[in-house]
Amino acid sequence: MTQRSIGLALVIGMAGAALSTSGCVQPNKVRNERLGLANTGAGSLAETRKALEGSWTLAALEIVDDKGTPRPVKASGQLTYDAYSNMTVRGVIEEPGERSPVVLDYQGRIFIDPVRHEFYPADLRSDRPVEPGQGSAIAPDKVRRYELTADSLVVTYLDASAKTTAIARWRRP
């Protein structure tokens, strides 16, 4: 090997070592500067999920007519939310004029938007699908806007034009 080839090999080796070590210096610091640290404070997704977690009992349900007037409906139900974004709802709505009560029994994941205070069904499944037209005010296609406190959950159902179709009030048992 000539002196020139030894020098070239040494330069290439040092450059490779410098590149490999500089590329590994504190990758988390670079990522955190770009993306920001995980948001776990007040109003964050983590805080909202934790506050929603557990069991809820339906206290009241109101169906809102086309003029915007809420009408109380006889209903009962249980809502359960777990740490993995899974929601289960079981309930009965006794609509005046319907031939039989609407039975709700579905489960699945939801997506929560803590900035807009809304949640959306991701993959709701049911062994008892509701007949078309029944329970349309609270159908899975509705956006659900929520107000959450330590012991109450108010869910306002909105149609595609952001018009309120129903309001459900839940409380901790």
BELHURA-V230227 format. One record per helix or strand. SS is the DSSP state (H for helix, E for strand). FROM is the first residue (numbers start at 1). LEN is the number of residues. If there is no record, write none. Layout:
BEGIN
ss: [SS;SS]
from: [FROM;FROM]
len: [LEN;LEN]
END
This chain:
BEGIN
ss: [H;H;H;E;E;E;E;E;E;H;E;E;E]
from: [3;27;45;54;70;86;102;118;125;136;143;152;164]
len: [20;9;8;11;12;9;12;4;2;3;6;7;8]
END
